[in-house]
Amino acid sequence: MEILFGIIPILFVLIIYLGPIVFIVWFAIKIIKIQKEQTEILLRIADKLEK
């Protein structure tokens, strides 16, 4: 039981420090995907305008 009380604070610290890092990485990947999709759409529009 004492081991459990020693592990719980470590888990909370890991969640507090790693949570924002994971969120930032996920957010950056999401934005990069959206930018790629927008670039593809704009390239298709530009090709149609050139024809």
CYANA upper distance limits for C-alpha pairs under 8 A (distance plus 0.5 A):
  1 MET  CA      5 PHE  CA      7.16
  2 GLU  CA      6 GLY  CA      6.86
  3 ILE  CA      7 ILE  CA      6.70
  4 LEU  CA      8 ILE  CA      6.70
  5 PHE  CA      9 PRO  CA      7.78
  6 GLY  CA     10 ILE  CA      7.64
  7 ILE  CA     11 LEU  CA      6.79
  8 ILE  CA     12 PHE  CA      6.82
  9 PRO  CA     13 VAL  CA      6.70
 10 ILE  CA     14 LEU  CA      6.71
 11 LEU  CA     15 ILE  CA      6.66
 12 PHE  CA     16 ILE  CA      6.59
 13 VAL  CA     17 TYR  CA      6.65
 14 LEU  CA     18 LEU  CA      6.10
 14 LEU  CA     19 GLY  CA      8.21
 15 ILE  CA     19 GLY  CA      5.72
 16 ILE  CA     20 PRO  CA      7.79
 17 TYR  CA     21 ILE  CA      7.64
 18 LEU  CA     22 VAL  CA      6.58
 19 GLY  CA     23 PHE  CA      6.67
 20 PRO  CA     24 ILE  CA      6.57
 21 ILE  CA     25 VAL  CA      6.76
 22 VAL  CA     26 TRP  CA      6.62
 23 PHE  CA     27 PHE  CA      6.51
 24 ILE  CA     28 ALA  CA      6.60
 25 VAL  CA     29 ILE  CA      6.72
 26 TRP  CA     30 LYS  CA      6.65
 27 PHE  CA     31 ILE  CA      6.71
 28 ALA  CA     32 ILE  CA      6.69
 29 ILE  CA     33 LYS  CA      6.76
 30 LYS  CA     34 ILE  CA      6.82
 31 ILE  CA     35 GLN  CA      6.62
 32 ILE  CA     36 LYS  CA      6.71
 33 LYS  CA     37 GLU  CA      6.81
 34 ILE  CA     38 GLN  CA      6.70
 35 GLN  CA     39 THR  CA      6.59
 36 LYS  CA     40 GLU  CA      6.75
 37 GLU  CA     41 ILE  CA      6.79
 38 GLN  CA     42 LEU  CA      6.64
 39 THR  CA     43 LEU  CA      6.59
 40 GLU  CA     44 ARG  CA      6.77
 41 ILE  CA     45 ILE  CA      6.79
 42 LEU  CA     46 ALA  CA      6.58
 43 LEU  CA     47 ASP  CA      6.66
 44 ARG  CA     48 LYS  CA      6.79
 45 ILE  CA     49 LEU  CA      6.72
 46 ALA  CA     50 GLU  CA      6.78
 47 ASP  CA     51 LYS  CA      7.11
